[in-house]
Amino acid sequence: IDQQPTRLIFDPNGRIPRNAKVLKEKGKNIIITKKNLKIPKAQTLVVKNYDLKTILKKLFKLGITSIFLEGGEFTAKKFLEAKLLDHVLIFQNHAKNNPPKVCGRKIGLKKIKKFGDDVFFEKRKKEYQ
């Protein structure tokens, strides 16, 4: 890949270390935070009302129309609760062919493919909302 996608770092409290590995990698970084931060090699998007719909509107104004959300349960749960996910993809290691819960909730993930002990599950927005 010649051009890396823009990395969006959701960090409401501005706790990202200034020497974080992600900031040293090739590509553009946007840190989405409630605080005014000055971080080398990163653009800061300050959102005082840290609401996902507000954040997505601001990202759209920056020309970002699609994001790949890779994160922990907290962030995924916020997007799921706000009904802002179009497509859910989960790779589960050592799966027993049972779809995992997403943030403690069954959303009817479908098994797509098995890779050894790992299973790839998928669900599209129209199928879970």
Stockholm file with secondary structure:
# STOCKHOLM 1.0

chainA/1-129         IDQQPTRLIFDPNGRIPRNAKVLKEKGKNIIITKKNLKIPKAQTLVVKNYDLKTILKKLFKLGITSIFLEGGEFTAKKFLEAKLLDHVLIFQNHAKNNPPKVCGRKIGLKKIKKFGDDVFFEKRKKEYQ
#=GR chainA/1-129 SS CCSCCCEEEECTTCCCCTTCHHHHSSSCEEEEESSCCCCTTCEEEECSSCCHHHHHHHHHHTTCCCCCCCCCHHHHHHHHHTTCCSEEEEEETTCCSSCCCBTTBCCCCEEEEEETTEEEEEEEHHHHC
#=GC SS_cons         CCSCCCEEEECTTCCCCTTCHHHHSSSCEEEEESSCCCCTTCEEEECSSCCHHHHHHHHHHTTCCCCCCCCCHHHHHHHHHTTCCSEEEEEETTCCSSCCCBTTBCCCCEEEEEETTEEEEEEEHHHHC
//
